[in-house]
Amino acid sequence: MLVLKIAVRYLLALRKASTVQILSFLSFLGILLGSLAMVLVLSAFNGFEDLLKKVYHFQDPDLRIEKKHGKFFQIPQDKLDMISKSSQIQSSFEVLVDKASIQYGEGQMVVEIVGVDPGIVAVSRLDTSITDGAFVLKDKAGSGAVLSIGIKNALNVSLQNVFEFIRIHYPKRKKILKLGTSRIFNQLVVRPTGVVQMDENKVFLPIEEVRKLMDKPAGMNYLDIYVRKEGSVEQAQEEISKILGDEFLVKNENQQHADLYKVMMIEKLFVFLALGFIILISTFNLFVSSTMLVIDKKADFRIYSAMGFDPAQGAQVIRLTGGIITLSGLVIGVVIGAALVEIQKIFGFVPLGMSTTLIRSYPVELHFPDILAISVWVLISSVIALIIPGRRAEKMVQGVN
């Protein structure tokens, strides 16, 4: 208790504009701002990651089967029957995907066409992201195409214009001797029926029409699996993996975008290290200010030695003084950062500055592991910075200097 009182008294005594006071304040300010910046930046990374997961949740199936080597494959019918009979699985759909050229009016662009069974709408979450029209791929009027909002904006597609159709061109698989003619392309003409809110330029079409367009009467790029509401995705994934063997990959929602999440984690790590370096510089100021405090209080330590002060207690005085500065900056920085994150979540004061995005303001989310990592980094940096000044104070109490 005596050591703590002396440490607090030294901090309160730093009232005049001395070098020790300036360095101590800079140390406090650096740790505060560094902690604050780390909380805000890491929260922004968390916000974007959570946003991506929510967006992809509406687009992706519960499980997606891919070929480990190669993009196009077929699954034996007996294995498909075993998958469909699983108590965990509600439905499975073959998906055919490739790049193609689409034309609407005078506009033309290359997009990704996605052939799916029209029945997928009943079990998937795709229709929840509809912004215009409906997710209709087949009705009495014929085949329909559902576009992503980027294609609609780029080609000025109007769902109300019943006289304008989308023309999709795909190269024929057979070699054509006379190049430069329209015969080298298969063509599909469909009407636009809906628009979905997604960043990728995709066109959803009935898989039968896509098979004709690509000259692929059988096979798929993916097999999308939807699990029953009462079922377990993990259990279904394990069962399907046993049925298909090592030739296929069975991916859950997160694994379908593993590369993207991995890149975000690496970026987050590098940002953490960059901001952590700033905190290290601030703790160097702490090292200098604590060393100068030892020199400034040299006479006091000789008195403590004469009073029978234990040498370890002299080191504790300096380390507690630095520790109070560190904890004050850390706690205040984290509290202010957490408050700003909550304000941004509620009011969205900081906009993204882009009108075509899904959201208007920066998404933020505060995770406890980030707070823990920031605290550990700051405390370890401060402990390292206070080792040498503490030892010097200990020697002074021993009467070495």
N, C-alpha and C positions, 0 to 999 in steps of 0.2 A: 504493500500500500504506500509506503514511504517513497519507493522508487517511482510509482505512478504520479504521486503528488509533485515530485521534483520535475518529472518530464512535462507535466501540464504547466507547471510554473515557468519552465524555460520557454514553452510555446507562448504563454501569455506575456512574457517579458519581451518578446520580439515585436515591440511597438515602434521603436524608432527606425528610421530608414537606413538600416545598416545593411552591409553586404549579406550577412547571414539571413536577415529577414527577407531580402529580395530573392535570394536563391531558394529559400524555403517556400515562399509564395509561388515562385515559378515552378517548383516541383509539384506543389499542390495543384496549381492550375493545369500543368501538363498532364498529370494523372487524371484530373477531372475531365478535361477535354478529350483525352485519349479514350477513356472509358465511355464517355458520351458518344463519341464518333463510332466506336466499335459496336455499341448497342444499336445505334441507328442503322449503320450499314448492314450488319448481320441480320437485323430485323427486315430490311428491304429484301435481302436474299431469301429469307424465309417466306416473305410475302409472295414473291414471284414463284417460288417452288410450290407453295400451297395453291396458288392460282392455277399453275400448270396442271397440278394434280386434279383440281376441280374441273378444269376445261377438258382434259383428256378423259376424265371419268364419264362424261356425257358422250364422248366419241368412241371410246374403246370398249371391246368386249371384256368380260370377266377373265377369260383365258384366250390366248391366241396360239395356235399351233403353226410352227414354221419348220421348213426343212433345214437341217443343220448345214447342209452344203447344197447350194442351188436355190433358185427362187420359185421354180414351178415343180409341182409334185402331185402324185396321186396316192391316196390311202386305200388299201384293200377294203372291200365292202364288209368283210367279216369283222375287221377292226372298227370300222365306222359303226357297225351294229352294236358292238360291245360298248363303245363310247356312249351311244344314244340310250342304252339300257341302264346306264349308271343312275343310281338313286339321287346323285348330287346334281345331275345335269338336266336343265330344262330344254334347251335347244342347241343345235349346232348348224352353222351355215358356211358353205363354201364361198370364198371371196376371190375374185379375179381382179388384179390391179396392174396397170401399166400407164405409160405416158401416151398421150394422143393430142392431136390438134383439134381445137373446136373453133367454130365460126358462128357469130351471131351478128346479123346485119353486115356492116362494113368492118367489124372488129374481128380479130383472130388472135389466139394465144395457145400456148402449150400448157396442158393441165394433166392432172392425174385422174384417170377414170377408174371408178371403183364399182365393179359388178357384184351385186348382192341380191339375195332372194328378197322379193317384196315382203315376205312374211317376217323379215327381221325387225320391221317397225313395231310389231306387237310385243316383242320381248326386249328390245334394246332401248337405250336412252337417247337415241339420235333425234327423235322428234321434239325433245325438250329444248333443243337449241335452235329451233325454227324461228326465224325473224319475219318471214314473209311466206305466204302460201301454206302448203302442207307437205309433209314427207310422204308423197305419193309416187310410187314407181310404176304402178300398173293399175289401171281402172278401165271402165267401159270405153273411154275415149282412146285407149291405147297406152303405149309406154310413155313414161315421164322421166325427167331428169331433175335432180335436186342439186343445186349449186352452192358452193361456199360463197360467202358475202364478198370476198375479194374478186371473184369472177364476175359477179353481178355488177359491181362497181366499175370494173375495168371494161366490160363490154356493154354497159348500160342495158342490162337485160330487164325487160318489163314482163311481169307475169300476166298483166292485163292485155297485152298485145297478142291476140289469138292468131294473127296472120304471120307472125315471125317465129321461126323454129330454130333450134340449135342443130348445127351440122357438125358431126364428129368424124374426123378422118384418121384412119389407122393404116399403116403400110401392110400390103398383102404379104403373106408368108412365102408364096411362090414367086420365083424370079420372073421378071417381065423383061422382055428383050427391048421393047421400045420405051425407054425412060422419057420422063417429061410429059407424060399424059396422065389423065385422071385415073386411068385404069390401074395404076400401081397402088391405089388406096381403096380400102373398103370404106363405105360411108354409112353412117347411121343418122337419121333425122328424127329428133324427138322434141317434144314441147317442154319448156321449163315449168315445173309445178311447185317448187319451193326453194327457199334460201335458208341455209344454216349458218350460224355464227361460228366460224372457225378460221384460223389464220392460213392454213394450207389451201392451195388452189385445187379443190377436189370436185368431181362431178360424180354423183351416185346414180347408177343405172341398173335396170334389171339384168341379172347375170346371164339370162338367155340371150339378150341382145348383145351383150359384151362378148359372149362366146362366138356369135356369128361374126361380129366385127373383127375379132382377133383370129378367127379360124381355129378355135380351140374348143372342140366339142366336149372335152373332158379335162379334168385336172383343176388345180387351184394354186394360188399363191399363199393363201392362209386358210385355216379352218377356225372360225370364230365360235367360241363356246360361251354360252350363258348359263350360269348356275342358278338353281332354284333359290328363292328367298330364304327358305329354311336350310339350305345346303351350305356346305363349307367350301370355299374356294381352294383352300390349302389341301383339303382331302381330295377334291376333284382333280387338282393338279397332279397330286401323287398317283391317283388311279390311272389317269390318262398317260402319264409318263411310263408306267409299267406296261400298259397296253401297247404303246407305240414303240418303246425301246429307245436306244441311243441315237437313232437316225433323225429324230425329231426334237425340237425344242418346244416346251410348253411354258408359255410366259404369262405371268399375271400382269395386272395393270402397270405396276412400277417397272417390271422387267421389260415391258414393251418400249419403254423410253429410258432404258438404263444408261445409255451413252449421254443423253441430255442431262440427266440428273448427276452423272459423274462429272461432267464438265462444270456444272454449277457448283458442285462440292469443291472442286479444285480451285475455281475462281474465289469461292468463299474462303478457302484456306489461305490463298495468297493475299487476299485483302486483310485477313486476320493478322498475318505475319507482318504486313506493311504497317498497319496501325499499331501492332505490338512493338515494332521498332521505334515508333514515336514515343511510346511509353517507356521504352528502355532509355531513350535520351533524357526523358523527364526524371527517371531514377538516377541518372548520372548527376543531374542537378541536386538530387537528394543526397547522393554520396558526397558531393562537394560541400553542400550546406551543413551536413552532419559533421564532416571533418573540421570545418571552420568553427562549428559550435563547440567541438572538443577543445580546439585551441583557445577560443574565446573564454571558455569556462575552466581553463587550466588551474586557476587559483582555487576554484570551488572543489575540483577533484582532489587537490592536495589537502583541503580541509576535510573532505569525506574520508580520505585515507587516515588522517589524524584521529578522526572520530571512530575509527574501527570499521569503516565501510568495507564490505567484502568486494574484492576486485570484480567479481561477476556482476555485482549490483551497479557498478559504474558503467559497464557495457550495456546493462539493461536500460539505464537512463537514456543513453543515446539512441538505442534501438527502439525504445518506446516512443521517444520524441519523433523519430522518423516514421514509426508505425502509425502514430496518430495522424500525421500528415498524409500518409498513404491511404489509410482507411477513410479519412474524411473526403479526400478527392475521389476515391473509388465509389463510396456510397452515394455521394452527392451526384456524381456523373451518371451512375446507373439509375438513380431515382429520376433525374431530369430526363434521361433518355427514355425510360419506361413511360414517363408522363407524355413525352412528345409522340411516342409510338401510339399510345391510346388516343391522343388528340387527332393524329392523322387517320386512325381507323374510323373515328366517329365523324370528323368533319372533312377529311380529305383536302387539307390546305395546300399540299404540294402536288400539282397536277403533272401528268406525264407529258403534256404538251403535244399529244397526237390525237387527232379526232377519229382515226380509224381503228383504234385499239378497243379491246373488250371492256376496259375500265378507263375512267377518266383521271384517277389519282393513283399515286404510288401505293401498291399493296404492301402492308407491313404486318409482321407477326413476330411477337417476342417469345422465344423458347428458353426454358430454364437452363438447358445444357449450355447455351451460349453465355448466359450470365455467369454460370459456374466457371466456364473456360476463361472468361475475361477476368474474373476475380482471382483465379489461380495464377494466371499470367502476371497480373499486377503484383500480387503478393510475393511470388517467387522473385520477380525482378527487384522488388524493394528489399527483400531479405538479402539478396546478393549484394546490393548496393550498400547495405548497412553493416556488412561483416567487418570491413577494415576500420571504419570509424569506431565501432564497438570495441575492437581489440585495442585501439589506441587509448580509448577511455579507460579500459581495464589496466593498461600499463601505468597510466597516470595515477590511478588509485593505489597501485602497488608502489608508487614513488620512483618508477624507473626514469621518467622524464622530469 
